[in-house]
Amino acid sequence: METLLLLLFIFTLAAFLGFELISKVPSQLHTPLMSGSNAISGITIVGAMIATAHIGGEAAKWIGFGALVLATINVVGGYVVTDRMLGMFKKKDK
C-alpha cells in the first residue's frame, strides 16, 4: 500500500511539473521540446521490455505489452514530428 501511494505521489508530482514546464516554455519551442521528450520515451520501451520479461501472470504481460506498444507509438511520433519540423527549415526548390 505504501508503494502504491509513493508511486501515485511521484505520478502526481511529474504531471504537475510537466504542466508547469510546458506552460512556461515559449510557443516557438513547444515542437522541439515535445519531439525531444517523445524520443526520450525510448527509456519507457526498455523499462516495459524488462518488466514484461520478469513479471509472471498473463494479465501483467498484456499490460506490459500495451505499455510497449504505446511507448513505441510515442517514440515514432516524436521522430515524425521532429522530421516535419526540420523540413520546415529546408529551402524549397523553385
Disulfide bonds with the S-S distance in Angstrom:
none
